[in-house]
Amino acid sequence: MPEISREEIEKVMQNYGKKISAEIDLEAKPKSMRAATASREYQEFKKEILPKQQAYFEQLCNICAKLFKVPPSPKKKESLEESIRIAHLSCTPEGVMSFSYLAPFFIIFIGVIFSLLIIESTFFTLLVLVFGLVLIPIIQKYPHFLANAWRLQSSNQMVVCVFYIVTYMRHTSNLENALQFAADHLAPPLSLDMKKVLWDVETETYESVKESLDMYLESWRKWNMEFIEAMHLIESSLYEPAEERRLELLDKSLEVILEETYEKMLHYAHNLKSPIEMLHMLGIILPVLGLVILPLVVSFMEEVAWYHLAVLYNIIIPLTVYYLGKNILSTRPTGYGDTDISEENPELKKYRNIVFNIAGSEIVLSPKIVACLIILVGLFIAFIPVLLHLADPGFDFSLFGDPETGEPFLGYRSSSKNADVIVGPYGLGATLLSLFFPLSIGLGLGIFYKLRSKNIIKIRENAKRLESEFASALFQLGNRLGDGLPAEIAFSKVADVMEETVSGKFFRLVSDNISKLGMGVEEAIFNTRVGALQSFPSNTIESSMKVLIQSVKKGPRIAAQSLMSIGRYIKEIHTVNERLKDLLADVISSMKSQIKFMAPVISGIVIGITSMITNILGKLSGQLASFAGTEAEAAQIGGVAQIFGDGIPAYYFQIVVGVYVVQMIVILTIMANGIENGADKLNETYEMGNNLVRSTVLYCFVALVIIVLFNMIANQILTKTLS
C-alpha cells in the first residue's frame, strides 16, 4: 500500500473543511447568530421548563409591540429589563408596556358594549371600566411578579446548590464541572440558571466560567448576599495551593449561607406576625362579619342583587387577599424547598394517576375524570330548584305538612315591589340543595389534587426518611472505606449493622444487586430498572452516591473523607432547617387552624343566621297584609311591607359564601405552604387536596345543621307570634 504524504492529508482536510464551511457558513455569520445557533439547546430546555402561561405572556407582549409600541420611562425600563432577565422572558419592556395598554382597552371596549347593549347594566359597565384601569398597572408589574416567584423558587434551592458544589469540589477542584454537577441535581428554576451560566461561556458571551458566574451573581446582590458570599468563597478555594486551606474555604462557604439563612429567617418570622394578622382580618374576619349584617342591608336596598355580592366576595376580596399574600411570600428569605420528584423522574409520572392492577395488567385512570364527574353531578343537584322553576314556573310543594301552610320547597313568590315579577327561590329545600354547589367544587378539586399527589408524596416521604438518617449511614460507610474495605464489601457491612432502618434497606438493595446480579457499584445504584435509587428517589442521596463513585476512583481514603464531609453537611442543613420550622411554628399553626376550622365553621354559622333572617323578613312582609282592615290600613301596611324589600334568596347567598370559603381555603393553603416550605408545589398540591375535602365537608355540615335548626326555631316563633 503506497504511503500517503502529509501534504496530501492536509490537502484533503482543506477540501473537506471548505465544503463544511460552505454548507454551514459559520464564519460568515455574525457572533450573535452563531450564539443563537449554539444556544438552541438552552432555548428548547427553557421551553420545556417555563410554564405555558408565561409563554403566552411573552407572545402577547411581542404581538402588541408590533402593533403599537409604548416606550417606558428610563427608570421603569431598567426595572423591567432586570425582571425580564431574571424570569427568563423573551420579550422587551416596550412589549410589556404595549400589552398593558392594548389588552385593558380591548377588554373595556368589549365589556362596555356587552354591558350597555346586551344586559343593559350600569353596574357591570362601571365594573368593566374599573377592572380595565386596574389591569394596566397589574400587567406592567407582571414581569416583577414572575421575577419574584423565580427568586422565591431559586432562593429556596440555594443552600442545596452550595451543598452540591462544595460536595463535588472537595474531591475535584473544578468549578465548571461542579456547576454542571449542581445543575444536573437541582430542579428548575435554579438548574436553569446554572445551565445558563455554562451556556453563556459556550456561546462566547463570557470568556470564562468565573466571569459568567460573577455576572449572574450580580443579579442577586439586592436579594441574597449570603449566596454571593458563599459562591465567592468557593471561587477563592480554586486559588489556594494548600489542600487544607482549600477545604476550609469550601466548608466556610456552606457555613456562611447556613448561618445567614437562619438569621434572615429569624427576622422574617418576627416580622411576619403583623402582616398575617392583617391578612386574616381583611380576608376572613371582616368579610365574614359583614355577611351577618348583609341580609338586613340588602333587604332595604332593592338595587343590590346576588351577583353584586358575587363580584365582591368571589372576585375582589379573593384577588386582594391573594395579592397581599404573594407580597408577604416575596419577602421570604432563602429556605429549603422540596421538589416534585415526578418531574425529575419520568418513571414516576404514572403515579400522578389512579393505578389499578386487574388480571396482571396495569390500568391508569386520570384524576380529572373523577373530579369532573363529582363536579358535574353536584352542580346538577344544586341547580335542581332553578331547573324545576324553568320547567314549570307554578310548580312547588311543601317540605313539611300542608302545601298551603307548610314550608315551601322552592319558595318562588311575587316581588313586594312588582307583583308581576317572580323572585326566589326562598324555600328551605332550595337552600339545602344549594350546599351541593360548594360541596361539588371543593370535593372535586380536593379529590383531584389528592389523587394527583398522594402516591408521589408517599414515595418522597419514604426518601425523606432515608435522608434524615442518611448522614449517620454515610459516616459508617465512610469508616468502612477508611478501614480499607472495598466499596462492594462496605455496602454489605453497613447493611448488616443498619438492618431495621430505611438506610439499611437502601444499602441492602445495593449489596444484593452486587452479589446476586453481578453488577458493579455504579450500576447497582444507578441502574434505571433495578438500581437502588429507583426505590428511593432523592437528589441528596443520588448526589452523595455520585460523589462516592467519583471519589472511589481516587482511593478509599478520599472516598471516606468525602462521605464523612457529606454526612456532616446533611446534619448541619437538617439542624438549621428544624430551627427554621420552630421559628415559623406559631404562624403556621394559626393559619392551619383558620383553614381547617375557623373559616368553614364561622361561615357555616353565618349562612344559618342569614337563612333565618331572610325567612323571617319574607314571612313578615307576606303576613302584614292580612292584618289590614280598612283600605287605608291596607295601604299603610302595604307601604310598611315594601320597606323590607325582597332580600337576596338564601339559595344564592349560600352559593356566593360557599365559593368564597373554597377560595379562601385555596389561598390560605398556598400561603401556609409557601411560608413553611417555600416553593414546594408537590406538598402544596397534597395539602390543598386534604384541606379542600376536609374544610368543605365541615362547612357544608355546619351550614346544613344551623340552617335547619334556625329555620325550625324561626318558624315556631313566627307561627305563635303571627297567629
C-alpha positions in Angstrom: 0.0 0.0 0.0 1.6 3.3 -1.1 2.4 5.8 1.7 0.3 8.9 1.8 2.3 12.1 2.3 1.5 14.8 4.9 0.8 17.3 2.1 -1.9 15.1 0.6 -3.6 14.7 4.1 -3.6 18.4 4.6 -5.0 19.0 1.1 -7.9 16.5 1.8 -8.6 18.2 5.1 -8.6 21.7 3.5 -11.0 20.5 0.8 -13.4 19.0 3.3 -13.0 22.0 5.6 -14.1 24.3 2.7 -17.0 22.1 1.9 -18.3 22.0 5.5 -17.8 25.8 5.8 -19.7 26.4 2.6 -22.6 24.3 3.9 -22.7 25.6 7.4 -21.1 29.1 6.8 -20.4 29.7 10.4 -17.6 32.2 9.8 -19.9 34.3 7.6 -22.4 34.6 10.3 -22.1 37.4 13.0 -21.3 36.3 16.5 -24.8 36.9 17.7 -26.2 34.5 15.1 -23.6 31.9 16.0 -24.5 32.2 19.7 -28.2 31.8 18.8 -27.4 28.6 16.9 -25.2 27.3 19.7 -27.8 28.1 22.4 -30.7 26.3 20.7 -30.4 23.5 23.3 -30.9 26.2 26.0 -34.0 27.6 24.2 -35.5 24.1 23.9 -34.7 23.4 27.6 -36.3 26.8 28.6 -39.4 26.0 26.5 -39.9 22.7 28.4 -39.3 24.2 31.9 -41.2 27.5 31.7 -45.0 27.4 32.4 -47.3 27.8 29.4 -48.9 31.0 30.8 -45.5 32.6 30.8 -45.0 31.7 27.2 -48.4 33.1 26.3 -47.5 36.4 28.1 -44.3 36.6 26.0 -46.2 36.0 22.8 -48.9 38.6 23.6 -46.2 41.2 24.5 -44.3 40.6 21.3 -47.5 40.9 19.2 -48.6 44.1 20.9 -45.1 45.6 20.4 -45.5 45.2 16.7 -49.0 46.8 16.7 -48.4 49.7 19.0 -45.0 50.4 20.7 -45.1 52.3 24.0 -41.7 53.3 25.3 -41.4 53.2 29.1 -39.5 55.7 31.2 -35.8 55.1 31.7 -36.3 54.1 35.3 -39.2 51.7 34.6 -37.3 50.3 31.6 -34.3 49.4 33.7 -36.5 47.7 36.3 -38.5 45.8 33.6 -35.3 44.7 31.9 -34.0 43.3 35.2 -37.2 41.4 35.9 -37.4 40.1 32.3 -33.8 38.8 32.6 -34.4 37.1 36.0 -37.6 35.4 34.8 -36.0 34.3 31.5 -38.7 36.1 29.5 -38.3 36.5 25.7 -39.9 39.9 25.4 -38.9 43.6 25.7 -40.0 46.4 28.2 -41.7 48.1 25.2 -43.7 44.9 24.6 -44.8 44.8 28.2 -45.9 48.4 28.2 -47.8 48.0 24.9 -49.6 44.9 26.2 -50.5 46.7 29.4 -52.5 49.3 27.4 -53.9 47.4 24.5 -55.3 44.5 26.5 -57.3 46.6 29.0 -58.5 48.8 26.2 -59.8 45.8 24.3 -61.4 44.4 27.5 -63.1 47.8 28.3 -64.3 48.1 24.7 -65.9 44.6 24.5 -67.2 44.8 28.1 -68.9 48.2 27.8 -70.7 47.1 24.6 -71.8 43.9 26.2 -73.0 45.6 29.4 -74.8 48.5 27.8 -76.3 46.9 24.7 -77.0 43.3 25.8 -77.5 43.1 29.6 -78.2 46.8 30.0 -76.4 47.0 33.3 -74.7 50.2 34.6 -73.1 48.3 37.4 -71.2 45.9 35.0 -70.3 48.9 32.8 -68.6 50.6 35.8 -67.1 47.2 36.9 -65.5 46.7 33.5 -64.1 50.2 33.4 -62.6 49.8 36.9 -61.3 46.3 36.0 -59.6 47.6 32.8 -58.0 50.6 34.6 -56.7 48.3 37.4 -55.4 45.8 34.9 -52.9 48.4 33.4 -50.6 48.5 36.5 -51.1 44.8 37.1 -49.8 43.8 33.6 -46.9 46.3 34.0 -46.0 44.6 37.3 -46.5 41.0 36.0 -42.8 40.6 35.0 -41.8 41.7 38.5 -44.3 39.2 39.9 -42.7 36.4 37.8 -39.3 37.6 38.8 -40.3 37.5 42.5 -41.7 34.0 42.0 -38.5 32.9 40.3 -36.4 34.4 43.1 -38.5 32.6 45.7 -38.1 29.3 43.9 -34.4 29.8 43.2 -33.5 31.1 46.7 -35.3 28.1 48.1 -32.7 25.9 46.4 -29.5 27.9 47.1 -28.4 26.1 50.2 -28.7 22.8 48.4 -26.9 24.4 45.4 -23.9 25.4 47.5 -24.0 21.9 49.1 -23.8 20.2 45.7 -20.9 22.5 44.5 -19.0 22.1 47.8 -19.5 18.3 47.8 -18.2 18.0 44.3 -15.2 20.4 44.8 -14.0 18.7 47.9 -12.6 15.8 45.7 -12.3 17.6 42.4 -11.3 21.3 42.3 -13.1 22.2 39.0 -15.7 25.0 39.1 -17.2 24.2 35.7 -17.7 20.5 36.5 -19.1 21.5 39.9 -21.7 23.8 38.3 -22.7 21.1 35.9 -23.0 18.6 38.8 -25.3 21.1 40.7 -27.3 21.8 37.5 -27.9 18.1 37.0 -29.2 17.5 40.5 -31.1 20.7 41.1 -34.7 21.2 40.0 -35.8 24.2 38.0 -35.6 27.1 38.2 -32.1 27.3 39.7 -30.9 24.4 37.5 -31.9 26.6 34.5 -29.8 29.5 35.9 -26.8 27.2 36.4 -27.1 25.8 32.8 -27.4 29.4 31.6 -24.1 30.3 33.3 -22.4 27.4 31.4 -24.1 28.2 28.1 -23.1 31.8 28.2 -19.5 30.5 28.2 -20.2 28.1 25.4 -21.8 30.8 23.2 -18.8 33.1 24.0 -20.9 35.7 25.8 -18.3 35.5 28.5 -14.7 34.3 28.3 -14.6 32.1 31.4 -16.9 30.3 33.8 -15.9 32.6 36.6 -16.8 35.7 34.7 -20.2 34.3 33.7 -20.9 33.2 37.3 -19.9 36.6 38.7 -22.3 38.4 36.3 -25.1 36.0 37.3 -24.4 36.6 41.0 -24.8 40.4 40.5 -28.5 39.8 39.8 -28.8 38.5 43.4 -26.9 41.4 45.1 -30.1 43.1 46.3 -31.8 39.9 47.4 -29.4 37.3 48.6 -25.9 38.4 49.7 -25.2 35.2 51.6 -25.4 33.2 48.4 -22.9 35.6 46.7 -20.5 35.4 49.7 -20.7 31.6 49.7 -20.0 31.4 45.9 -17.1 33.8 46.2 -15.5 31.6 48.9 -15.9 28.7 46.6 -14.2 30.6 43.8 -11.4 31.6 46.3 -10.7 27.9 47.0 -9.6 27.5 43.4 -6.5 29.7 44.0 -5.4 28.0 47.3 -2.3 25.9 46.8 -2.6 24.2 50.2 -5.2 21.4 50.3 -6.1 22.0 53.9 -6.8 25.7 53.3 -8.9 24.9 50.2 -11.1 22.5 52.1 -11.5 25.1 54.9 -12.8 27.7 52.4 -15.3 25.2 51.0 -16.6 24.3 54.5 -16.7 28.0 55.3 -18.9 28.7 52.3 -21.6 26.3 53.4 -21.3 27.6 57.0 -21.8 31.2 55.8 -25.0 30.5 53.9 -26.4 28.4 56.7 -25.8 30.9 59.4 -27.0 33.9 57.4 -30.1 32.0 56.3 -31.0 31.3 59.9 -30.5 35.0 60.8 -32.7 36.3 58.0 -35.4 33.7 58.7 -35.4 34.8 62.3 -36.1 38.4 61.3 -38.7 37.2 58.8 -40.5 35.2 61.4 -40.6 38.1 63.8 -41.9 40.5 61.1 -44.4 38.0 59.8 -46.9 38.2 62.7 -48.3 41.6 61.8 -48.9 41.1 58.1 -50.5 37.7 58.7 -52.9 39.2 61.3 -53.8 41.9 58.8 -54.4 39.3 56.1 -56.5 37.3 58.5 -58.6 40.4 59.4 -59.1 41.5 55.7 -59.6 38.1 54.2 -61.5 36.2 56.9 -62.8 38.1 59.9 -64.2 41.4 58.3 -65.8 39.7 55.3 -67.4 37.0 57.4 -68.7 39.6 59.9 -70.0 41.6 57.0 -72.1 38.6 56.0 -74.0 38.8 59.2 -75.5 42.2 58.5 -75.7 41.9 54.8 -79.2 40.2 54.8 -80.6 43.2 56.7 -78.8 45.7 54.4 -79.9 44.2 51.1 -83.5 43.8 52.4 -83.7 47.6 52.5 -81.7 48.1 49.2 -83.5 46.6 46.3 -80.7 47.6 43.9 -78.3 45.1 45.5 -78.6 41.6 43.9 -76.8 38.4 44.5 -74.3 38.9 41.6 -73.1 42.2 43.3 -72.2 40.1 46.3 -70.5 37.5 44.0 -68.3 40.3 42.4 -67.3 41.5 45.9 -66.8 38.1 47.6 -65.7 35.9 44.8 -63.6 38.3 42.8 -62.5 41.4 44.6 -61.8 40.0 48.1 -60.0 36.8 46.9 -57.8 38.7 44.4 -56.9 41.3 47.1 -56.1 38.6 49.7 -54.0 36.6 47.1 -52.1 39.8 46.1 -51.3 40.6 49.7 -50.3 37.0 50.4 -47.9 37.0 47.4 -46.3 40.2 48.7 -45.7 38.5 52.0 -44.2 35.4 50.4 -42.0 37.5 48.1 -40.0 38.7 51.2 -39.3 35.1 52.4 -35.5 34.6 52.6 -33.6 31.5 51.4 -35.1 28.2 52.6 -35.2 24.6 51.8 -37.8 23.7 49.2 -38.5 20.1 48.2 -39.2 19.3 44.5 -41.8 17.3 42.7 -39.8 14.1 42.1 -42.2 13.0 39.3 -40.9 16.0 37.3 -37.4 14.8 37.5 -38.1 11.0 37.2 -40.4 10.3 34.2 -40.9 6.8 35.5 -42.9 8.2 38.5 -45.3 10.3 36.4 -47.8 7.5 36.1 -48.3 7.7 39.9 -50.0 11.0 39.4 -52.9 9.0 38.3 -55.1 6.2 39.8 -53.3 2.9 39.1 -55.2 -0.4 39.1 -53.9 -3.9 38.7 -56.5 -6.1 37.1 -55.6 -9.6 35.9 -52.0 -8.7 35.8 -52.5 -5.7 33.6 -52.0 -2.1 34.8 -54.8 0.3 34.2 -54.2 4.1 34.6 -57.2 6.4 35.3 -56.8 10.2 35.3 -58.0 12.0 38.4 -59.5 14.6 36.1 -62.3 12.2 35.1 -63.2 11.5 38.8 -63.1 15.3 39.6 -65.2 16.3 36.6 -67.8 13.6 37.4 -68.1 14.8 41.0 -68.4 18.5 40.0 -71.0 17.8 37.2 -73.2 15.7 39.5 -73.0 18.1 42.4 -73.8 21.2 40.2 -76.8 19.4 38.6 -78.2 18.7 42.1 -77.5 22.3 43.2 -79.4 23.7 40.1 -82.5 21.4 40.6 -84.6 24.3 42.1 -83.8 26.6 39.2 -84.4 23.9 36.6 -87.7 22.9 38.2 -88.9 26.5 38.1 -87.8 27.0 34.5 -89.7 23.8 33.5 -92.9 24.8 35.4 -93.0 28.3 36.9 -96.0 27.4 39.0 -94.6 24.1 40.4 -93.9 23.9 44.1 -94.6 21.5 47.0 -94.4 21.7 50.8 -91.3 20.4 52.5 -93.3 19.5 55.7 -97.1 19.0 56.0 -99.8 21.1 54.4 -98.9 22.5 50.9 -100.7 25.7 51.8 -99.3 26.4 55.3 -96.1 24.3 55.3 -92.6 25.3 54.4 -92.3 25.5 50.5 -89.5 23.6 48.9 -88.7 26.1 46.1 -90.3 29.2 47.6 -90.7 31.3 44.5 -93.0 34.3 45.1 -94.2 37.6 43.7 -91.9 40.5 44.3 -93.1 43.0 47.0 -92.3 45.8 44.6 -93.9 44.4 41.5 -96.5 41.6 41.7 -95.8 40.5 38.1 -92.1 39.7 38.9 -91.3 36.3 40.4 -88.4 36.2 42.7 -86.7 33.3 44.6 -86.0 30.6 45.4 -86.6 31.3 49.2 -87.6 27.8 50.2 -85.6 25.8 52.8 -85.3 22.8 50.4 -83.7 25.0 47.7 -81.3 26.4 50.3 -80.2 23.0 51.4 -79.7 21.8 47.8 -77.5 24.9 47.2 -75.0 23.3 49.5 -74.1 20.9 46.8 -72.6 23.8 44.8 -69.6 24.5 47.0 -69.5 20.8 48.1 -69.1 19.6 44.5 -66.4 22.2 43.7 -64.5 21.6 47.0 -64.7 17.8 46.8 -64.0 17.7 43.1 -60.9 19.9 43.3 -59.8 18.3 46.6 -60.0 14.8 45.3 -58.3 15.7 42.1 -55.3 17.3 44.0 -55.2 14.5 46.5 -55.2 11.7 43.9 -52.7 13.5 41.8 -50.2 13.9 44.7 -50.9 11.1 47.1 -48.7 8.4 45.6 -45.8 10.8 44.8 -45.9 12.2 48.3 -45.6 8.7 49.8 -42.6 7.9 47.7 -41.0 11.3 48.6 -41.7 10.8 52.3 -40.0 7.4 52.2 -37.0 9.0 50.6 -37.0 11.8 53.2 -37.0 9.3 56.0 -33.9 7.8 54.4 -32.3 11.3 54.1 -33.0 12.0 57.8 -30.8 9.1 58.8 -28.6 9.0 55.8 -26.0 11.2 57.5 -25.1 8.6 60.1 -25.2 5.9 57.4 -22.7 7.8 55.4 -20.4 8.1 58.5 -20.5 4.3 58.9 -19.9 3.7 55.2 -17.0 6.2 55.3 -15.5 4.5 58.3 -15.6 1.1 56.5 -14.0 2.6 53.4 -11.4 4.3 55.7 -10.5 0.9 57.1 -9.5 -0.2 53.6 -12.6 -2.3 52.7 -13.7 -2.2 49.0 -16.9 -0.4 48.3 -18.7 -3.6 47.3 -18.0 -5.2 50.8 -18.5 -1.9 52.7 -22.1 -1.7 51.5 -22.9 -5.2 52.8 -21.3 -4.5 56.2 -23.3 -1.3 56.7 -26.5 -3.0 55.6 -26.0 -5.7 58.3 -25.4 -3.0 61.0 -28.4 -0.9 60.0 -30.7 -3.8 59.1 -34.0 -2.4 60.5 -33.6 1.1 59.2 -34.6 2.7 55.8 -30.8 3.3 55.2 -30.2 -0.4 55.8 -32.8 -1.3 53.2 -31.1 1.0 50.7 -27.7 -0.4 51.3 -29.1 -3.9 51.2 -30.5 -3.3 47.8 -27.1 -2.2 46.6 -25.4 -5.2 48.2 -28.0 -7.6 46.6 -27.5 -6.1 43.2 -23.8 -6.6 43.5 -23.8 -10.1 44.9 -26.8 -11.6 43.2 -26.9 -9.8 39.8 -23.2 -9.4 39.4 -23.4 -5.6 39.0 -20.7 -3.1 39.7 -21.2 -0.5 42.5 -22.3 2.3 40.0 -24.8 0.1 38.1 -26.1 -1.4 41.4 -27.1 2.1 42.5 -28.0 3.9 39.2 -29.4 1.2 37.0 -32.6 2.6 35.6 -34.5 -0.7 36.1 -33.3 -2.3 39.3 -31.0 0.3 40.8 -31.4 1.1 44.5 -32.3 4.8 43.6 -35.4 3.6 41.8 -36.9 2.7 45.2 -35.5 5.8 47.0 -35.7 8.8 44.5 -33.8 11.6 46.3 -31.4 14.2 44.9 -29.4 14.3 48.1 -28.8 10.5 48.1 -28.2 10.5 44.3 -25.6 13.2 44.6 -23.9 11.5 47.5 -23.6 8.3 45.6 -22.2 10.0 42.5 -19.6 11.7 44.7 -18.8 8.2 46.1 -18.4 6.8 42.6 -16.1 9.6 41.6 -14.0 9.7 44.8 -13.6 5.9 45.0 -11.6 6.2 41.8 -9.0 8.3 43.8 -8.8 5.7 46.5 -10.7 4.6 49.7 -9.2 7.3 51.8 -10.5 10.1 49.6 -13.9 8.4 49.4 -14.1 8.0 53.2 -13.3 11.7 53.7 -15.9 12.8 51.0 -18.6 10.7 52.6 -17.9 11.9 56.1 -18.0 15.5 54.8 -21.3 14.9 53.1 -22.7 13.4 56.2 -21.7 16.4 58.3 -23.2 18.8 55.7 -26.5 16.9 55.7 -26.6 17.0 59.5 -26.0 20.8 59.5 -28.6 21.5 56.9 -31.1 19.4 58.7 -30.4 21.1 62.1 -30.9 24.6 60.6 -34.0 23.5 58.8 -35.6 22.3 62.0 -34.7 25.5 63.8 -36.4 27.5 60.9 -39.5 25.4 61.3 -39.6 26.2 65.0 -39.4 29.9 64.3 -42.5 29.7 62.0 -44.5 27.2 64.1 -46.8 29.8 65.7 -47.7 31.5 62.4 -48.2 28.2 60.6 -50.4 26.7 63.3 -52.6 29.8 63.3 -53.1 29.7 59.6 -53.8 25.9 59.6 -56.5 26.4 62.3 -58.1 29.1 60.1 -58.1 26.7 57.1 -59.3 23.6 58.9 -61.7 25.0 61.4 -62.3 28.7 61.9 -63.2 29.8 58.3 -65.6 27.0 57.4 -67.3 26.9 60.9 -67.9 30.7 61.1 -69.1 30.8 57.5 -71.5 27.9 58.1 -73.0 29.6 61.2 -73.4 32.9 59.2 -75.2 31.1 56.5 -77.6 29.6 59.0 -78.3 33.1 60.5 -78.7 34.6 57.1 -81.2 31.9 56.1 -83.2 32.5 59.3 -83.3 36.3 58.8 -84.3 36.0 55.2 -87.1 33.6 56.2 -88.4 35.9 58.9 -88.4 39.0 56.8 -90.1 37.2 53.9 -92.9 35.8 56.1 -93.3 39.1 57.9 -93.8 41.0 54.6 -96.2 38.3 53.4 -98.3 38.3 56.6 -98.5 42.0 57.3 -101.2 42.4 54.6 -103.5 40.0 56.3 -103.7 42.3 59.3 -105.3 45.1 57.3 -109.0 46.0 58.0 -109.9 49.1 56.0 -108.4 50.1 52.7 -106.4 52.9 54.4 -104.9 50.3 56.8 -104.1 48.0 53.9 -102.3 50.9 52.1 -100.3 51.7 55.2 -99.4 48.1 55.9 -98.5 47.5 52.3 -96.2 50.5 52.5 -94.5 49.0 55.6 -94.2 45.7 53.8 -92.5 47.2 50.9 -89.8 48.7 53.2 -88.5 45.2 53.9 -88.0 44.5 50.2 -87.5 41.1 48.7 -83.9 40.5 50.0 -81.4 38.1 48.5 -82.6 34.4 48.5 -80.6 32.3 50.9 -80.1 29.9 47.9 -77.9 32.4 46.0 -76.4 33.9 49.2 -75.1 30.4 50.3 -73.6 29.7 46.8 -71.6 33.0 47.0 -70.4 32.3 50.5 -69.7 28.7 49.8 -67.5 29.5 46.8 -65.8 32.2 48.9 -64.9 29.6 51.6 -63.4 27.3 48.9 -61.4 30.2 47.5 -60.1 31.2 51.0 -59.1 27.6 51.6 -57.0 27.5 48.4 -55.4 30.9 49.1 -54.6 30.2 52.7 -53.2 26.8 51.8 -50.9 28.4 49.3 -49.8 30.9 51.9 -49.2 28.4 54.7 -47.2 26.1 52.4 -45.2 29.0 50.9 -44.2 30.3 54.4 -43.4 26.9 55.8 -41.8 25.1 52.8 -41.1 27.8 50.2 -41.8 26.8 46.6 -42.8 23.1 47.2 -45.5 22.5 44.6 -46.0 18.8 45.4 -46.7 19.5 49.1 -48.9 22.4 48.2 -51.0 20.2 46.0 -51.2 17.5 48.6 -52.2 19.9 51.4 -54.7 21.6 49.1 -56.4 18.3 48.4 -56.7 17.4 52.1 -57.8 20.9 53.2 -60.4 21.3 50.4 -62.0 17.9 51.2 -62.0 18.3 55.0 -62.9 22.0 55.2 -65.6 22.0 52.5 -67.3 19.0 54.1 -67.1 20.7 57.5 -68.6 23.9 56.2 -71.5 22.2 54.4 -72.2 20.1 57.5 -72.2 23.1 59.9 -74.3 25.1 57.4 -76.8 22.2 57.0 -77.3 21.8 60.7 -77.5 25.5 61.5 -79.9 26.3 58.6 -82.4 23.5 59.6 -82.1 24.3 63.3 -82.5 28.1 63.0 -85.3 27.8 60.4 -87.3 25.5 62.7 -86.9 27.9 65.6 -87.9 30.9 63.4 -91.0 29.1 62.0 -92.2 28.2 65.5 -91.7 31.8 66.7 -93.4 33.3 63.7 -96.3 30.8 63.9 -97.0 31.7 67.5 -96.5 35.4 67.0 -98.4 35.9 63.8 -101.3 33.7 64.9 
